[in-house]
Amino acid sequence: MTEDATARIAQLHQVKSRLSSADALLHIGHALAKEYEAIGNYPAAMAELQQAKQNKLRTLNYQVEDDLALFSAALEHSAEPAD
């Protein structure tokens, strides 16, 4: 790992330690993943992404039933295909 990459990763981790917003943590997680990917540390990159996305996921009230209802309504109201 080059000194520049080491310094950037350390700086990003320092910033991350001061964050609490799921959105901010998601952005910094992507930045860290990009840095780790650039130096070939793919396990660390994936770990950062997974952690950031899990934090964000906990803030969402996602229900698959909502998507199913939306797509069902879209199909019901879509035009018949032309012959």
ZIUR-V524410 format. One record per pair of residues at least 12 apart in sequence whose ideal C-beta (glycine too) atoms are under 10 Angstrom apart, sorted by the first residue. I is the first residue (numbers start at 1). J is the second residue. Records with the same first field share a line. If there is no record, write none. Layout:
BEGIN
I=J / J
END
This chain:
BEGIN
1=35 / 36 / 38 / 39 / 40 / 41
2=38 / 39
4=35 / 39
5=35 / 36 / 38 / 39 / 41
6=35 / 39
8=31 / 32 / 34 / 35 / 38 / 39
9=31 / 32 / 35 / 36 / 38 / 39 / 41 / 44 / 48
11=31 / 35
12=28 / 29 / 31 / 32 / 33 / 34 / 35 / 36 / 48
13=28 / 32 / 35 / 48
15=27 / 28 / 31 / 32
16=28 / 29 / 31 / 32 / 48 / 51 / 52
19=55
20=55
21=55 / 56 / 59
22=52 / 53 / 54 / 55 / 56 / 57 / 58 / 59 / 60
23=52 / 55 / 56 / 59
24=52 / 55
25=48 / 51 / 52 / 53 / 54 / 55 / 56
26=49 / 51 / 52 / 53 / 54 / 55 / 56 / 57 / 59
27=52
28=48 / 52
29=45 / 47 / 48 / 49 / 50 / 51 / 52 / 53 / 54 / 55 / 56
30=45 / 48 / 49 / 52 / 53
31=48 / 52
32=44 / 45 / 47 / 48 / 49 / 51 / 52
33=45 / 46 / 47 / 48 / 49 / 50 / 51 / 52
34=48 / 49
35=48
36=48 / 49
37=49
END
